[in-house]
Amino acid sequence: MNEKIFKAYDIRGIYPDELNEEAAYNIGRAFISFLGKDSPEIVVGMDNRFSSGSLVASLEKGIIEQGGKVIKIGLCSSPMFYFAVAKYNYDGGIMVTASHNPKNYNGFKLVGQAGIPISSDNGLQQIKELVRVGNFKSPAVIGGKKEINILQDYVAAFQNPNEFNYIIVVDTGNAVSGVPVPQILSKTGLIHIFDELDGNFPNHEPNPQIKENLRDLQSAIRIAGANLGAAFDGDGDRIFFLDEESQIIPADLILALVSAIILRKKGKQKIVYDLRCSNIVPETIKSWGGAPIMTKVGHSFIKQKMREEEAFFGGEVSGHYYAKEAFYSENPFFVVFTILSEMQKTKKSLSALIEPFQKYFHSDEINFTVTDPLQKIKVIKEKYGSQPKAKLLEIDGLRIDFEDWWFLVRASNTEPILRLIVEAPTHFLMEEKIKEISEIINE
């Protein structure tokens, strides 16, 4: 086994060089051993990559031979998978997907009861060790398998009953969000592009965070005169929005807008956001009487924090949006319908709704290849941490806030890369600080 496939939040690698059927089989056995429960019922779902079917077959074999009962849900998005585990009270689950990675990758997302993610902090390292040793105990009984169809229950749970007379162009990138989108958005003026499932992803990689992958969507919005555009990633747990002018809207501004709408309707609520988000997010939440809660980056951490705080909503710069009503998992359709409802109520365009939140200049993540990211962070901390009115936060890398600007530097979990974000009230100050910090990083 190539141990590099075990990441901070999931298991992922190039198929079949790094991750193959033998690894899938052993991961299935290790997962059941880790759970330590007799005959656990395990949901298994998959995306539409060409390697997913073969990996699922080997994974299921390992689960069954170790005494687990496979609940096979077939092709689905990750939010559908989380819904299945939590809604029907199964013991855990494994989603076979490489999310937004190119077609030659695949992987596994593991969850326990209630759809709680299993990451390096709460079990993934133990599962890795079980696979490495490979000394599995024989179960008292061999498991089994049954198939269920969850699509209609998922649609019923998250479809808005109202009609929306808006043209909405949705790009599912030939990936598995093409399964639920036509039904859930059937009461809108839906134009669905790249809807056919194709594991080659022939039109673009299933990563909407890369702007080049949104060009076809932008063109479709202009041609159709659409009111809104949305793009899903490869496993459907991330969504990015474009306005009627085909302009890409930063995910944290969508988070601020939806937070304001929620708080106006529901009063005081806790809302979770990751530390890369613009200051407009906590400012908006506070201004509407809510409680903003900052977390480190990563879906497993945010979901854990939301459960601890019983937060109603949460989001990340990366396009993940989480809802208490979706068992603290991703719920992209909640965000879609919240925005459409606000457009319908106010008679405003999406660009007009977003305009009040465009207060700061935010650089997005800038990546630097460095030999020792942690040493660079130490140098940056020494230079900026002692400056007047500097507020240090070290829950995930180093974030330092000043009166009129802030920056964040974080090391990659898997590569010798340092990520920088700078936000300021003017474009000039943002660029000045990017240049200043970049020179330190590149020394």
C-alpha positions in Angstrom: 0.0 0.0 0.0 1.1 3.5 -0.8 0.7 5.3 2.5 0.6 8.7 0.8 -3.0 8.0 -0.1 -4.0 8.8 3.5 -4.6 12.5 3.6 -5.9 14.8 6.4 -9.6 14.5 5.6 -9.8 11.4 3.3 -8.0 8.8 1.2 -7.0 9.8 -2.3 -4.5 9.0 -5.0 -3.9 8.2 -8.7 -5.5 5.1 -9.9 -4.1 2.4 -10.2 -0.6 3.5 -9.4 -1.3 4.8 -5.9 -4.7 3.5 -5.1 -6.1 0.2 -6.5 -8.5 -2.7 -5.9 -6.2 -4.4 -3.3 -6.1 -1.2 -1.3 -9.9 -0.9 -1.5 -10.4 -4.4 -0.3 -8.1 -3.9 2.7 -9.6 -0.5 3.5 -13.0 -2.2 3.6 -11.7 -4.8 6.1 -9.9 -2.1 8.1 -12.9 0.1 8.4 -15.1 -2.7 9.8 -12.3 -3.6 12.3 -11.9 0.0 13.3 -15.6 0.3 14.0 -15.4 -2.7 16.4 -19.1 -3.5 16.1 -20.8 -6.8 15.1 -22.4 -6.7 11.7 -22.3 -3.0 11.2 -24.4 -1.6 8.3 -22.2 0.5 6.0 -23.5 2.7 3.2 -21.4 2.6 0.0 -21.8 5.2 -2.7 -19.8 6.2 -5.6 -19.1 8.9 -8.2 -19.0 8.2 -11.9 -15.3 7.9 -12.5 -14.3 4.9 -14.6 -12.4 3.3 -11.7 -15.2 3.7 -9.2 -17.2 0.6 -10.0 -14.2 -1.7 -9.7 -13.0 -0.1 -6.5 -16.5 -0.4 -5.0 -16.6 -4.1 -5.8 -13.3 -4.7 -4.0 -14.3 -2.4 -1.1 -17.6 -4.2 -0.7 -15.8 -7.6 -0.7 -13.6 -6.4 2.1 -16.5 -5.0 4.1 -18.5 -8.2 3.7 -15.7 -10.6 4.5 -14.9 -8.7 7.7 -18.5 -9.1 8.8 -20.1 -5.8 7.6 -23.4 -5.4 5.8 -23.1 -3.2 2.7 -26.0 -0.8 2.0 -25.3 0.0 -1.7 -26.7 3.3 -2.9 -24.9 3.4 -6.2 -24.2 6.6 -8.1 -24.7 9.6 -5.9 -23.2 12.9 -4.8 -21.4 13.2 -1.5 -24.3 15.2 0.0 -26.7 12.3 -1.0 -24.3 9.9 0.6 -24.1 11.8 3.9 -27.9 12.1 3.9 -28.3 8.4 3.5 -26.0 7.5 6.4 -27.6 10.1 8.8 -31.2 9.9 7.7 -31.5 6.1 8.0 -29.2 5.7 11.1 -26.6 3.4 9.5 -23.4 2.7 11.4 -21.1 4.4 8.9 -20.3 4.7 5.2 -17.6 5.0 2.5 -18.0 7.2 -0.5 -15.8 6.3 -3.5 -14.8 9.6 -5.0 -11.8 11.8 -5.8 -14.0 14.9 -5.5 -12.7 17.7 -7.8 -9.5 15.9 -8.8 -8.7 15.0 -12.5 -10.1 11.8 -14.0 -7.1 9.6 -13.2 -7.6 10.0 -9.4 -10.0 8.3 -7.1 -10.4 8.0 -3.3 -12.6 7.3 -0.3 -14.5 9.5 2.1 -15.2 7.7 5.4 -17.9 8.6 7.9 -19.2 7.1 11.1 -22.7 7.2 12.6 -24.8 10.4 11.8 -22.5 11.0 8.8 -19.7 12.3 11.1 -16.4 12.5 9.0 -13.5 10.2 10.0 -10.4 12.3 9.5 -6.8 12.0 10.6 -7.9 13.4 14.0 -10.5 10.7 14.8 -9.6 7.5 13.1 -8.0 7.7 9.7 -4.6 7.1 11.1 -5.8 4.0 13.0 -7.4 2.7 9.8 -4.1 3.4 7.9 -2.2 1.3 10.5 -4.7 -1.6 10.3 -4.3 -1.6 6.5 -0.5 -1.5 6.8 -0.3 -4.4 9.3 -3.0 -6.4 7.5 -3.6 -8.8 10.4 -7.4 -8.9 10.4 -9.3 -11.1 12.8 -11.8 -13.4 11.4 -15.4 -12.2 12.0 -18.0 -14.3 13.8 -20.2 -14.2 10.7 -19.7 -13.1 7.1 -21.7 -9.9 6.2 -24.0 -9.3 3.3 -25.4 -6.7 0.9 -28.6 -4.9 -0.1 -29.3 -2.1 -2.5 -31.5 0.9 -1.8 -32.6 3.9 -3.9 -32.3 7.2 -1.9 -32.9 9.7 -4.7 -36.6 10.3 -4.1 -36.1 10.8 -0.3 -33.3 13.2 -1.0 -35.3 15.2 -3.5 -38.3 15.3 -1.1 -36.0 16.5 1.7 -34.4 19.4 -0.1 -36.6 20.4 -3.0 -38.3 23.8 -2.5 -42.1 23.5 -3.2 -42.3 27.0 -4.8 -42.1 27.8 -8.4 -39.2 30.1 -9.4 -39.6 31.9 -12.7 -35.9 32.4 -13.2 -33.6 31.1 -15.8 -30.8 29.2 -14.0 -27.9 27.6 -15.8 -26.3 24.7 -13.9 -23.1 23.0 -15.0 -22.6 19.6 -13.3 -19.4 18.9 -15.4 -20.5 15.4 -16.5 -20.3 14.4 -12.9 -22.7 12.9 -10.3 -24.6 16.1 -9.4 -26.2 15.4 -12.8 -28.3 12.8 -10.9 -30.3 15.0 -8.4 -30.2 18.4 -10.2 -33.0 17.8 -12.8 -35.5 16.7 -10.1 -34.5 19.1 -7.3 -34.4 22.2 -9.7 -37.4 21.1 -11.8 -39.5 24.1 -10.5 -37.0 26.6 -11.9 -36.2 27.6 -15.5 -33.4 25.1 -15.5 -30.8 24.9 -18.3 -28.6 22.0 -17.5 -25.2 21.8 -19.3 -22.8 18.9 -19.3 -25.5 16.8 -17.7 -24.5 13.5 -19.2 -22.4 11.4 -16.8 -19.0 10.8 -18.3 -16.0 9.7 -16.3 -13.7 11.3 -18.9 -15.0 14.7 -17.9 -14.6 15.7 -21.6 -15.6 19.3 -21.2 -13.5 20.4 -18.3 -12.1 19.1 -15.0 -14.8 18.9 -12.3 -13.2 21.7 -10.3 -15.3 24.9 -10.4 -12.8 26.8 -8.2 -10.5 27.0 -11.3 -11.9 30.0 -13.3 -11.0 28.4 -16.7 -13.5 25.6 -15.9 -16.4 28.1 -15.7 -16.0 29.6 -19.2 -18.7 27.4 -20.8 -21.0 28.3 -18.0 -20.3 32.0 -18.5 -21.1 31.7 -22.2 -24.3 29.8 -21.5 -25.5 32.4 -19.0 -24.9 35.2 -21.6 -26.6 33.2 -24.5 -29.6 32.3 -22.4 -29.9 35.7 -20.7 -30.0 33.8 -17.4 -30.6 35.2 -14.0 -28.1 32.9 -12.2 -25.4 30.3 -12.9 -24.1 27.6 -10.7 -21.4 25.0 -11.0 -20.9 21.8 -9.0 -17.6 20.0 -8.4 -17.0 16.3 -9.1 -18.8 14.8 -6.1 -21.4 17.7 -5.7 -20.4 18.9 -2.2 -19.1 22.3 -3.5 -21.0 24.9 -5.5 -20.0 28.2 -7.1 -22.3 30.9 -8.2 -22.3 33.4 -11.1 -24.5 36.4 -11.5 -26.7 37.5 -14.4 -23.6 39.2 -16.0 -21.7 35.9 -15.8 -19.4 37.3 -13.1 -18.0 34.7 -10.6 -19.1 35.5 -7.1 -16.6 34.6 -4.3 -18.0 31.9 -2.1 -17.5 33.9 1.1 -19.7 36.7 -0.3 -22.4 34.1 -0.9 -21.9 33.0 2.7 -22.4 36.5 3.9 -25.6 37.0 1.8 -27.2 33.7 2.9 -26.2 34.4 6.5 -28.0 37.8 6.4 -31.1 36.2 4.9 -31.1 33.4 7.5 -30.6 35.8 10.5 -33.3 38.2 9.2 -35.8 35.3 9.1 -34.7 33.2 12.1 -33.2 35.7 14.5 -30.1 34.8 16.6 -28.2 31.8 15.1 -24.7 30.6 15.2 -22.9 30.5 11.9 -19.5 28.9 11.3 -17.0 30.1 8.7 -13.3 29.2 7.9 -10.5 31.6 8.7 -9.8 32.3 5.0 -13.1 34.2 4.7 -13.4 37.9 4.2 -14.1 40.0 7.3 -17.5 40.9 5.7 -18.7 37.4 6.8 -18.4 37.9 10.6 -19.3 41.6 10.3 -22.5 40.7 8.5 -23.4 37.9 11.0 -22.9 40.3 13.9 -24.8 43.1 12.3 -27.9 40.8 12.0 -27.6 39.6 15.6 -26.0 36.3 14.9 -22.9 34.7 16.5 -20.0 34.2 14.0 -17.7 31.2 14.8 -14.3 31.0 13.0 -12.8 27.6 12.4 -9.8 26.0 10.8 -10.1 24.9 7.1 -11.7 21.5 6.3 -15.1 20.0 6.1 -14.4 17.6 9.0 -13.4 20.4 11.4 -16.3 22.6 10.4 -18.9 19.8 10.8 -17.5 19.0 14.2 -17.6 22.6 15.3 -21.2 23.0 14.0 -22.3 20.0 16.0 -20.5 21.3 19.1 -22.1 24.7 18.8 -25.4 23.5 17.3 -24.8 26.1 14.6 -27.5 26.6 12.0 -25.3 27.3 8.9 -21.7 27.4 7.8 -19.5 27.8 4.8 -16.0 28.0 3.4 -14.1 29.9 0.8 -13.9 26.6 -1.2 -17.6 26.6 -1.9 -18.8 24.1 0.8 -22.0 25.2 2.5 -23.2 23.3 5.6 -26.7 23.2 7.2 -28.0 21.9 10.5 -31.1 20.7 8.6 -28.9 18.5 6.4 -27.4 16.7 9.4 -24.6 19.3 9.6 -23.4 18.2 6.1 -23.2 20.0 2.8 -26.5 21.3 1.4 -25.8 23.2 -1.8 -29.5 23.2 -2.8 -30.4 25.1 0.4 -28.2 27.9 -0.7 -29.6 27.9 -4.3 -33.2 28.1 -3.0 -32.3 30.7 -0.3 -30.9 33.0 -3.1 -33.7 32.4 -5.5 -36.3 33.1 -2.8 -34.5 36.4 -1.9 -34.4 37.4 -5.6 -38.1 36.7 -5.9 -39.0 38.5 -2.7 -36.9 41.6 -3.4 -37.2 41.7 -7.2 -33.4 42.3 -7.2 -30.8 40.6 -9.4 -28.1 38.5 -7.8 -25.5 41.2 -8.6 -27.6 43.7 -6.8 -28.0 41.4 -3.8 -24.2 40.8 -3.6 -23.2 44.5 -4.1 -23.5 45.5 -0.4 -21.0 42.8 0.6 -18.3 43.9 -1.8 -16.5 46.0 0.8 -13.0 44.6 0.8 -10.3 43.5 -1.6 -9.5 39.8 -1.0 -6.6 38.1 -2.8 -7.8 34.5 -2.7 -5.1 31.9 -2.0 -1.6 32.6 -3.6 0.6 29.5 -3.6 4.4 29.5 -3.1 6.6 26.5 -3.4 9.1 26.6 -0.6 11.5 24.1 1.0 10.3 24.5 4.6 6.8 26.2 4.9 6.8 26.0 8.7 10.1 27.9 8.9 8.8 30.6 6.6 5.7 31.0 8.8 8.0 31.4 11.8 10.0 34.1 10.0 6.7 35.9 9.1 5.5 35.7 12.6 8.6 37.2 14.0 8.3 40.2 11.6 4.6 40.9 12.0 3.6 39.4 15.3 5.2 42.0 17.4 3.9 45.0 15.5 1.5 47.4 17.3 -2.2 46.2 17.4 -1.3 42.9 15.7 -3.9 40.1 16.6 -2.4 36.7 16.2 -4.5 33.5 15.5 -2.8 30.2 15.1 -5.6 27.7 14.9 -4.6 26.8 11.3 -1.4 28.3 10.1 -0.8 32.0 11.1 -3.4 34.7 10.7 -2.6 38.2 11.8 -5.2 41.0 11.9 -4.4 44.7 11.9 -6.8 47.6 12.1 -7.1 48.0 8.4 -5.9 44.7 6.8 -5.1 41.1 7.6 -3.2 38.1 6.2 -3.1 34.4 6.5 -0.2 31.9 5.8 -0.9 28.2 5.9 1.2 25.2 5.0 -0.2 22.5 2.7 -0.8 19.1 4.4 0.6 17.2 1.4 3.1 19.4 -0.5 6.0 21.9 0.2 3.6 24.7 -0.5 2.8 27.9 1.5 -0.6 29.5 0.9 -1.1 33.3 1.4 -4.2 35.3 1.6 -4.3 39.1 2.1 -7.4 41.3 2.6 -7.5 45.1 2.7 -10.1 47.9 2.2 -8.3 49.1 -0.9 -6.8 47.3 -3.9 -3.5 49.4 -3.5 -3.0 48.3 0.1 -3.8 44.7 -0.7 -1.2 44.6 -3.5 1.3 46.4 -1.4 1.0 43.8 1.4 1.1 40.9 -1.0 4.3 42.2 -2.5 5.8 42.8 1.0 5.0 39.3 2.3 5.9 37.6 -1.0 9.4 39.0 -0.8 9.8 37.4 2.7 8.5 34.1 1.4 10.8 34.1 -1.6 14.0 35.1 0.3 
